[in-house]
């Protein structure tokens, strides 16, 4: 929603075009899981990142960007 509000519900389709490189690297690292232990560790990190990101979203800004204004 933050980086590409028009495509936020397209899942991973546009991430390589719309996310900043540092965000994309972090997402890629979290998305590829080796084993159950790796999943457990990455789950905690992903959950913390989600909470941080969702708390930083300005809903009115997202609505403006999504509407094209």
C-alpha positions as CSV (number, residue, x, y, z in Angstrom):
1,X,0.0,0.0,0.0
2,X,2.8,2.4,0.8
3,X,4.9,2.0,-2.3
4,X,2.3,1.1,-4.9
5,X,-1.3,1.7,-3.7
6,X,-2.9,1.0,-7.0
7,X,-1.4,-2.5,-7.1
8,X,-1.3,-3.3,-3.4
9,X,-3.7,-6.2,-3.9
10,X,-1.8,-7.7,-6.8
11,X,0.3,-9.7,-4.3
12,X,3.9,-10.2,-5.5
13,X,3.3,-9.3,-9.2
14,X,4.8,-5.8,-9.3
15,X,7.3,-5.9,-6.4
16,X,10.3,-5.7,-8.6
17,X,9.0,-2.5,-10.3
18,X,7.4,-0.8,-7.3
19,X,9.5,-1.5,-4.2
20,X,12.7,0.3,-3.3
21,X,15.7,-1.9,-3.7
22,X,16.3,-2.2,0.1
23,X,12.7,-3.2,0.7
24,X,12.8,-5.7,-2.1
25,X,16.0,-7.3,-0.7
26,X,14.4,-7.6,2.7
27,X,11.2,-9.1,1.3
28,X,13.1,-11.6,-0.8
29,X,15.2,-12.8,2.1
30,X,12.0,-13.3,4.2
31,X,10.1,-15.0,1.4
32,X,12.5,-17.9,0.8
33,X,12.5,-20.3,3.7
34,X,15.0,-23.2,4.1
35,X,13.4,-25.2,6.8
36,X,11.0,-25.0,9.8
37,X,13.6,-23.3,12.0
38,X,14.2,-20.7,9.4
39,X,10.5,-20.2,9.0
40,X,10.1,-19.6,12.7
41,X,12.8,-17.0,12.8
42,X,11.6,-15.2,9.7
43,X,8.0,-15.3,10.9
44,X,8.9,-13.2,13.9
45,X,10.9,-10.8,11.8
46,X,8.2,-10.5,9.2
47,X,5.5,-9.9,11.9
48,X,7.6,-7.1,13.5
49,X,8.2,-5.5,10.1
50,X,4.4,-5.7,9.3
51,X,3.5,-4.0,12.6
52,X,6.1,-1.3,11.9
53,X,4.9,-0.8,8.3
54,X,1.1,-0.8,9.1
55,X,1.7,1.7,11.9
56,X,3.5,4.1,9.6
57,X,0.8,4.2,6.9
58,X,-1.1,7.5,6.4
59,X,-4.5,6.3,5.2
60,X,-5.4,9.7,3.7
61,X,-2.1,9.7,1.7
62,X,-2.7,6.2,0.4
63,X,-6.3,7.2,-0.7
64,X,-5.0,10.3,-2.5
65,X,-2.3,8.3,-4.4
66,X,-4.8,5.5,-5.2
67,X,-7.2,8.0,-6.7
68,X,-4.6,9.6,-8.9
69,X,-4.8,13.0,-7.3
